[in-house]
Amino acid sequence: MSEEEVQKITAAFLSETQENPVNIILTAVLMGFTNSLWKVSGEGSGGITRAFGEDLWDLIKAGSVMLGEEKDTSTPEKALEFYAEYLGGYFNIADEISYNLGEDSLNVSIKGCKLHHFTDYLEAKDVPRSIGCPMALSLISLMEDVTGESYIIDELKSTDSNSEIVLRAL
């Protein structure tokens, strides 16, 4: 992708209404940090961003308790229901988060993702979405936490702020 296209993605992100300008700075820091990790470590940066996903899932759970939104995460179904309601409803991260849980897979559809400029930017910089997508990374951790099994991103497609994430158990 050309530098001009990267600038368009960045400009689109910056032009969106932000309730708190600090969010723009924090997102830009995360964009630059993730891009730099990829430049320095390539595929090895996946381990770092995977740990980021674990921390993000832990913060989601802790934050829900602090906000009085604690939900049952004792089964994959209940944890996914909590995830979709909490991030989609309380934080309005996406217009819609739906999922289909299989025996050894999870298909998640995200419509109107408010974080897409972040992963669009990374992809424009030749960083795979799987390295930086906060939704996919936190979903891996959710499934590992709840099932005790290891999961990987099998597929991640994104177009116009709509994403399809497929996780598979190892």
C-alpha positions as CSV (number, residue, x, y, z in Angstrom):
1,M,0.0,0.0,0.0
2,S,1.3,3.4,-0.9
3,E,2.2,6.1,1.7
4,E,-0.7,8.1,0.3
5,E,-3.1,5.4,1.2
6,V,-1.6,5.1,4.7
7,Q,-2.1,8.9,5.1
8,K,-5.8,8.5,4.0
9,I,-6.4,5.8,6.6
10,T,-4.7,7.9,9.3
11,A,-6.6,11.1,8.3
12,A,-9.9,9.1,8.4
13,F,-9.1,8.0,11.9
14,L,-8.2,11.4,13.1
15,S,-11.2,13.0,11.6
16,E,-13.7,10.8,13.4
17,T,-15.4,12.3,16.4
18,Q,-13.5,11.6,19.5
19,E,-15.0,12.3,22.9
20,N,-11.6,12.4,24.4
21,P,-8.6,13.7,22.4
22,V,-6.3,11.6,24.6
23,N,-7.8,8.5,22.9
24,I,-6.3,9.7,19.6
25,I,-2.9,9.9,21.1
26,L,-3.2,6.6,22.9
27,T,-4.3,4.9,19.7
28,A,-1.5,6.5,17.7
29,V,1.0,5.3,20.3
30,L,-0.4,1.7,20.0
31,M,-0.3,1.9,16.2
32,G,3.3,3.0,16.2
33,F,4.3,0.5,18.9
34,T,2.7,-2.4,17.0
35,N,4.2,-1.4,13.7
36,S,7.6,-1.0,15.3
37,L,7.4,-4.5,16.9
38,W,6.7,-5.9,13.5
39,K,9.6,-4.0,11.9
40,V,12.0,-5.3,14.5
41,S,10.7,-8.8,15.3
42,G,8.5,-9.8,12.4
43,E,6.6,-13.0,13.2
44,G,8.2,-13.0,16.6
45,S,6.1,-10.0,17.6
46,G,3.1,-12.3,17.6
47,G,4.2,-13.6,21.0
48,I,4.2,-10.1,22.4
49,T,0.8,-9.1,20.9
50,R,-0.6,-12.4,22.1
51,A,0.4,-11.5,25.6
52,F,-1.3,-8.1,25.0
53,G,-4.5,-10.0,24.2
54,E,-4.2,-11.9,27.5
55,D,-3.8,-8.7,29.4
56,L,-6.7,-7.1,27.5
57,W,-9.0,-10.0,28.4
58,D,-7.9,-9.7,32.0
59,L,-8.6,-5.9,31.9
60,I,-12.0,-6.5,30.4
61,K,-12.9,-8.8,33.2
62,A,-11.5,-6.5,35.9
63,G,-13.1,-3.5,34.4
64,S,-16.5,-5.1,34.3
65,V,-16.2,-5.8,38.0
66,M,-15.2,-2.2,38.7
67,L,-18.2,-1.0,36.7
68,G,-20.6,-3.4,38.3
69,E,-21.0,-5.3,35.0
70,E,-19.6,-8.6,36.2
71,K,-20.9,-11.5,34.1
72,D,-20.6,-15.3,34.3
73,T,-17.6,-16.5,32.2
74,S,-17.8,-20.1,33.4
75,T,-18.6,-21.5,29.9
76,P,-17.6,-20.4,26.4
77,E,-21.2,-19.5,25.6
78,K,-21.6,-17.3,28.7
79,A,-18.2,-15.7,28.3
80,L,-18.9,-14.8,24.6
81,E,-22.3,-13.4,25.6
82,F,-20.6,-11.2,28.2
83,Y,-17.9,-10.2,25.7
84,A,-20.4,-9.2,23.1
85,E,-22.6,-7.3,25.5
86,Y,-19.8,-5.6,27.4
87,L,-17.6,-4.5,24.5
88,G,-20.5,-3.9,22.0
89,G,-23.0,-2.5,24.5
90,Y,-21.2,-0.8,27.3
91,F,-18.2,0.4,25.3
92,N,-19.8,0.6,21.9
93,I,-16.7,-0.9,20.3
94,A,-18.8,-2.3,17.5
95,D,-22.3,-1.9,16.2
96,E,-22.8,-5.7,16.5
97,I,-20.8,-8.6,17.7
98,S,-22.2,-12.1,16.9
99,Y,-20.6,-15.5,17.2
100,N,-21.0,-19.1,16.3
101,L,-19.3,-21.6,18.6
102,G,-18.3,-24.9,17.1
103,E,-16.7,-28.0,18.8
104,D,-13.2,-26.8,18.1
105,S,-13.7,-23.4,16.5
106,L,-15.2,-20.0,17.0
107,N,-16.5,-17.8,14.3
108,V,-17.0,-14.1,15.3
109,S,-18.6,-11.5,13.1
110,I,-18.0,-7.9,14.0
111,K,-20.1,-5.2,12.3
112,G,-19.1,-1.5,12.5
113,C,-15.9,-2.0,14.4
114,K,-14.7,1.3,15.9
115,L,-11.1,0.0,16.0
116,H,-10.8,-0.8,12.3
117,H,-8.6,2.3,11.5
118,F,-6.0,0.8,13.9
119,T,-5.8,-2.5,12.0
120,D,-6.3,-0.8,8.6
121,Y,-3.2,1.3,9.4
122,L,-1.2,-1.8,10.4
123,E,-2.2,-3.7,7.3
124,A,-1.3,-0.6,5.2
125,K,2.2,-0.9,6.8
126,D,2.4,-4.6,5.9
127,V,1.7,-5.8,9.4
128,P,-0.8,-8.7,9.4
129,R,-4.1,-7.9,11.1
130,S,-3.6,-11.0,13.2
131,I,-0.6,-9.3,14.9
132,G,-2.6,-6.3,16.0
133,C,-6.3,-6.9,16.1
134,P,-7.4,-6.3,19.7
135,M,-10.7,-8.1,19.2
136,A,-9.0,-11.3,17.8
137,L,-6.2,-11.3,20.4
138,S,-8.6,-10.9,23.3
139,L,-11.0,-13.5,21.9
140,I,-8.1,-16.0,21.8
141,S,-7.4,-15.3,25.4
142,L,-11.1,-15.6,26.3
143,M,-11.3,-19.0,24.7
144,E,-8.1,-20.2,26.3
145,D,-9.1,-18.9,29.7
146,V,-12.5,-20.5,29.6
147,T,-11.7,-23.8,27.9
148,G,-8.1,-24.4,29.0
149,E,-7.2,-25.2,25.3
150,S,-4.9,-23.4,23.0
151,Y,-6.4,-21.4,20.2
152,I,-5.0,-19.7,17.1
153,I,-6.4,-17.3,14.5
154,D,-7.4,-19.5,11.6
155,E,-8.8,-16.6,9.5
156,L,-9.2,-12.9,9.8
157,K,-11.0,-10.9,7.1
158,S,-11.9,-7.2,7.4
159,T,-13.6,-4.9,4.9
160,D,-15.2,-1.5,5.6
161,S,-15.1,-1.8,9.4
162,N,-16.7,-5.3,9.3
163,S,-14.6,-8.3,10.3
164,E,-14.9,-12.1,10.3
165,I,-12.6,-13.8,12.8
166,V,-12.2,-17.5,12.9
167,L,-10.4,-19.1,15.8
168,R,-9.4,-22.8,15.9
169,A,-8.4,-25.0,18.9
170,L,-5.1,-26.7,18.6
